[in-house]
Amino acid sequence: MDISDRKLIAALRENARASLSDLAQSLNMSRTTVRTRLERLQARGDIVGFSVVLKEDVAEMPVRGLMMIAIAGQGTARITRRLKGMSEVRRVHSTNGRWDVIVEIGVDTLEVFDQTLNAIREIDGVSASETSLLLSTKKRA
């Protein structure tokens, strides 16, 4: 992947619905070049799909945080399924190192945030956790 591919991906992250002509103009490339690069990125698996972002997905939740979770035993798949079913949980990430899973939480109040943390801590197999409140976001993907 070269710098032009990275610029194309950045443009698509900003607006995945941009036409090939608009992308070509903004990237100072021909329409054919943009189409060829896009097809190559998809064929190689660098771009695995496009998705819809709903208004609710980008709405700022007043109280947001990251909860790092350690899981005892072999319960990761079961706990991950449970976390994905919680409306307060925005994203679930697997990771390496000290923590097994990192969960992004977004809610309306600190009280609901606290209730969510308690509910997650009570899941059988959650052995430890550490939570950080997100104060501001400097850059979005």
C-alpha positions as CSV (number, residue, x, y, z in Angstrom):
1,M,0.0,0.0,0.0
2,D,1.5,3.3,-1.1
3,I,0.8,6.9,-0.1
4,S,-1.9,7.3,-2.8
5,D,-3.7,4.2,-1.5
6,R,-3.6,5.7,2.0
7,K,-4.9,9.0,0.7
8,L,-7.7,7.2,-1.1
9,I,-8.6,5.3,2.1
10,A,-8.5,8.5,4.1
11,A,-10.9,10.1,1.6
12,L,-13.2,7.1,1.8
13,R,-13.2,7.2,5.6
14,E,-14.4,10.8,5.4
15,N,-17.1,10.0,2.9
16,A,-17.4,6.4,1.6
17,R,-20.3,7.5,-0.7
18,A,-18.1,10.0,-2.6
19,S,-18.3,9.3,-6.4
20,L,-15.3,8.1,-8.2
21,S,-15.2,11.5,-10.0
22,D,-15.2,13.4,-6.7
23,L,-12.5,11.2,-5.3
24,A,-10.4,11.6,-8.4
25,Q,-10.7,15.3,-8.3
26,S,-9.9,15.6,-4.5
27,L,-6.9,13.2,-4.9
28,N,-5.7,14.8,-8.1
29,M,-5.9,11.4,-10.0
30,S,-7.8,10.2,-12.9
31,R,-11.2,8.5,-12.4
32,T,-9.8,5.3,-13.9
33,T,-6.8,5.3,-11.5
34,V,-9.1,5.7,-8.5
35,R,-11.3,2.9,-9.7
36,T,-8.3,0.6,-10.3
37,R,-6.8,1.3,-6.9
38,L,-10.1,0.8,-5.2
39,E,-10.7,-2.5,-6.9
40,R,-7.1,-3.6,-6.1
41,L,-7.5,-2.7,-2.4
42,Q,-10.7,-4.7,-2.3
43,A,-9.3,-7.7,-4.1
44,R,-6.2,-7.8,-1.8
45,G,-8.5,-7.6,1.2
46,D,-7.1,-4.3,2.4
47,I,-10.7,-3.0,2.2
48,V,-13.0,-5.7,3.4
49,G,-16.3,-3.8,3.2
50,F,-18.3,-0.6,3.6
51,S,-20.7,0.1,6.3
52,V,-23.5,2.5,7.2
53,V,-22.9,4.9,10.1
54,L,-26.1,5.9,11.8
55,K,-26.7,9.3,13.4
56,E,-26.9,7.5,16.8
57,D,-23.4,6.0,16.1
58,V,-21.7,9.3,16.0
59,A,-23.9,11.1,18.5
60,E,-21.7,12.2,21.5
61,M,-22.7,10.4,24.6
62,P,-22.0,12.8,27.5
63,V,-20.4,10.0,29.6
64,R,-17.9,7.8,27.8
65,G,-15.2,5.5,29.0
66,L,-13.0,2.5,28.3
67,M,-13.1,-0.5,30.5
68,M,-10.3,-3.0,30.4
69,I,-11.3,-6.5,31.5
70,A,-9.4,-9.6,32.6
71,I,-11.2,-12.8,32.1
72,A,-10.6,-16.0,34.1
73,G,-10.5,-19.3,32.3
74,Q,-12.0,-20.0,28.9
75,G,-15.0,-17.6,29.2
76,T,-13.9,-15.0,26.6
77,A,-16.4,-15.9,23.9
78,R,-19.3,-16.1,26.3
79,I,-18.5,-12.9,28.0
80,T,-17.9,-11.1,24.7
81,R,-21.4,-12.2,23.5
82,R,-22.9,-10.8,26.7
83,L,-21.1,-7.5,26.4
84,K,-22.1,-7.1,22.7
85,G,-25.7,-7.5,23.8
86,M,-25.5,-4.5,26.3
87,S,-26.9,-1.3,24.8
88,E,-24.4,0.8,26.8
89,V,-21.5,-1.0,25.2
90,R,-20.5,0.7,22.0
91,R,-17.6,-1.5,21.0
92,V,-15.8,-4.6,22.2
93,H,-12.1,-5.1,21.3
94,S,-10.0,-8.2,21.9
95,T,-6.4,-7.3,22.9
96,N,-3.2,-8.7,24.2
97,G,-1.2,-8.0,27.3
98,R,-2.6,-7.7,30.8
99,W,-6.3,-7.2,29.6
100,D,-8.3,-9.7,27.6
101,V,-11.0,-7.3,26.3
102,I,-11.4,-3.5,26.1
103,V,-15.0,-2.2,26.1
104,E,-16.1,1.2,25.0
105,I,-19.0,2.4,27.0
106,G,-21.3,5.4,26.2
107,V,-24.2,6.5,28.3
108,D,-26.2,9.6,29.3
109,T,-25.3,9.9,33.0
110,L,-22.6,9.0,35.5
111,E,-25.2,7.0,37.4
112,V,-25.9,4.8,34.3
113,F,-22.2,4.5,33.7
114,D,-21.7,3.2,37.3
115,Q,-24.6,0.8,36.9
116,T,-23.0,-0.5,33.6
117,L,-19.6,-1.0,35.2
118,N,-21.2,-2.9,38.1
119,A,-23.2,-5.1,35.7
120,I,-20.1,-6.0,33.7
121,R,-18.1,-6.7,36.9
122,E,-20.8,-9.1,38.0
123,I,-20.6,-11.2,34.8
124,D,-19.3,-14.7,35.8
125,G,-15.7,-15.0,34.6
126,V,-14.7,-11.3,34.8
127,S,-11.8,-11.4,37.2
128,A,-10.5,-7.8,37.2
129,S,-11.2,-4.5,35.5
130,E,-9.9,-1.0,35.2
131,T,-11.9,1.9,33.8
132,S,-10.9,5.3,32.4
133,L,-13.4,8.1,31.6
134,L,-12.9,9.7,28.2
135,L,-12.8,13.5,28.6
136,S,-12.6,14.6,25.0
137,T,-12.0,13.2,21.5
138,K,-9.2,14.8,19.6
139,K,-9.6,12.8,16.4
140,R,-12.3,10.5,15.0
141,A,-11.5,7.6,12.6
